[in-house]
Amino acid sequence: MNTPELHHELSAGELATRSGVAVSAIHFYEAKGLITSWRNSANQRRYPREALRRVAIVKVAQRLGLPLASIKAALDALPKGRTPTDQDWRKLSARWRADLEQRIAKLTQLRDQLTGCIGCGCLSMKQCPLRNPLDELGERGPGPQLLEPG
């Protein structure tokens, strides 16, 4: 049986192919500090194998709608040079869980109130007698005051 040699470093193209993202995304993740590389003697970028797991974490976090700054902060908390472990993932996901639950609650509220702003048919968000009599909400400032209380 011929077993392929396990490479300890990957080119940008190999990392892109293995992780399922474009080479441009690999370079973007590197520019944002999410992954690191070095240059070999031929001045080509090389990525450690751990970058595969880091890219996987970034992709999952992005699918959850997390901003890159939050993803970077979480990855920066990991020890340098070590592949994120299952325990690391549990810690990362626990951090993100509360944020996700808060966003789910806001989206649920938005969904439930979405038609309420113009649901009566008057199409007046300033003077709606049901939702905003005498434009009372205008005193709170700009934006959707009923949807984002504060």
C-alpha positions, 0 to 999 in steps of 0.5 A: 500500500502506497501511503501519501507523505504527510506534509507539515506545511501547506502552500496557500493553494493547498490550504485553500483546497483542503479547507474549501475556501479561496486563496484570496480568503486565505490571504485575507485571514492572514492579513486579519491575523487569524492564521500565520505563514512564513516564507520558504527559501523560494519566497513562497508562503507556507502555512502550518497544518494547524491552519486547517483547523483554524480556518475551519473554526473561522468558517464555522464562526462566520456561518454563525454570523460572528464578526471577524474581530470576535473570531480573532479575539477568541483565536488570540486567546489560544496558545500560540503554535498549537492546534486548537483542541476539542477543549479549545472549541468547547471554550470558544463555543461557550463564549459565543453561545451567549452572543448567539442567544442574544442575537436570536432573541433580537431577531425573534423580536424583529420578526414578531414586530416587523409588520407592526410598524406599518401593519395598520396600513397608514404607512406613517412611522412618525405619526402612527396613532397605534405605535407612535402617537405624537411621534413620542419615539422621535424624542429617543433618537434616530433608528427603530426605537420599538425594535431596539429599546434602550 
